[in-house]
Amino acid sequence: MKTHRPARVGELIKREVSEMLLRQQIKDPRVGTGMVSVTDVEVTGDLRTAKIFVSIYGSAAAQEATMAGLLDRTSFVRQELGRRIRLRYTPEITFVQDISLERGAKVTQLLNKLRSEERSETEGQ
């Protein structure tokens, strides 16, 4: 029997971590250097571990600094989650940088470039 509980717990974690970021409760100056959003959370079936996928907008240096700040504050985030979400065990969390949005933007940019090149070729004939 497949349970939907990990997905529900993942949504709770996503909401709470997003709220912490929005209200600037993660007290590390590096976290504020890039705009951070939580894109997804994967929780294992036993609810013991969770991967929090974050998308960071900004320069490469800002992205690195923000990710370093999040990694340093992992224990604080886990402690806050333990207070906010009532579970028998608070999951061990890891932050993972989600670059799928950047890849999607690059693909769209390439497609637009190809489309404009095709238009210029057809107009030139």
C-alpha positions in Angstrom: 0.0 0.0 0.0 1.5 3.3 -1.1 1.1 6.2 1.3 0.9 9.9 0.5 2.3 10.9 3.9 5.8 11.7 2.7 4.4 14.1 0.0 2.2 15.8 2.6 5.1 16.2 5.1 7.3 17.5 2.2 4.7 20.2 1.5 4.6 21.2 5.1 8.4 21.4 5.2 8.3 23.5 2.0 5.8 25.9 3.4 7.7 26.3 6.7 11.1 26.8 5.2 9.7 29.2 2.6 8.2 31.2 5.5 11.5 31.2 7.3 13.2 32.6 4.2 10.5 35.1 3.6 10.5 36.5 7.1 14.3 36.4 7.2 14.4 34.1 10.2 17.5 32.4 9.0 20.1 34.7 10.5 23.0 34.5 8.1 24.0 37.5 6.1 25.0 35.3 3.2 21.4 33.9 2.8 20.2 37.4 1.8 22.7 37.9 -1.0 20.6 36.0 -3.5 16.8 35.7 -3.9 16.0 32.2 -2.6 12.9 30.1 -3.2 12.1 26.6 -2.2 11.1 24.6 -5.4 10.6 21.1 -4.0 11.1 18.9 -1.0 11.7 15.1 -1.2 11.0 13.1 1.9 11.9 9.5 2.3 9.2 6.9 3.1 10.3 6.6 6.7 10.2 10.4 7.1 13.8 10.4 8.5 15.5 12.5 5.7 14.4 15.3 3.5 16.1 17.0 0.6 15.1 20.7 0.2 15.6 22.0 -3.3 16.2 25.7 -3.5 16.5 28.0 -6.5 18.8 31.0 -6.1 18.6 34.0 -8.3 21.6 36.2 -8.6 25.2 36.2 -9.7 27.4 33.0 -9.4 29.1 34.5 -6.3 25.8 35.3 -4.7 24.5 31.8 -5.4 27.6 30.3 -3.8 27.4 32.5 -0.8 23.7 31.9 -0.3 24.2 28.1 -0.6 27.1 28.2 1.9 24.9 30.2 4.3 22.0 27.7 4.0 24.4 24.8 4.6 25.8 26.5 7.7 22.3 27.1 9.1 21.0 23.5 8.4 20.9 22.6 12.1 18.9 25.8 13.0 16.4 25.1 10.2 15.9 21.5 11.4 15.4 22.7 15.0 12.8 25.2 13.8 11.0 22.6 11.8 10.9 20.4 14.9 9.1 23.2 16.8 6.7 24.0 14.0 5.8 20.5 12.7 4.8 17.9 15.1 6.4 14.6 14.1 7.9 11.8 16.1 11.3 12.4 14.4 12.3 15.7 12.7 13.9 14.7 9.4 17.6 15.2 8.7 17.6 17.9 6.1 20.0 18.7 3.3 19.8 21.7 1.0 20.3 21.1 -2.8 20.6 23.8 -5.3 17.9 23.4 -8.0 19.3 24.6 -11.4 16.3 23.3 -13.5 14.9 26.8 -13.8 18.2 28.2 -15.1 18.4 25.3 -17.6 14.9 26.0 -18.8 15.7 29.7 -19.3 18.8 28.8 -21.3 16.8 26.4 -23.5 14.1 29.0 -24.1 16.8 31.6 -25.0 18.4 29.2 -27.5 15.0 28.4 -29.1 14.2 32.1 -29.4 17.6 32.7 -31.0 17.0 29.9 -33.5 13.5 31.2 -34.3 14.9 34.7 -35.0 17.7 33.3 -37.2 15.1 31.3 -39.2 13.0 34.5 -39.7 16.0 36.5 -40.9 16.9 33.8 -43.3 13.4 33.5 -44.8 13.1 37.3 -45.0 16.5 37.5 -46.9 15.3 35.1 -49.6 
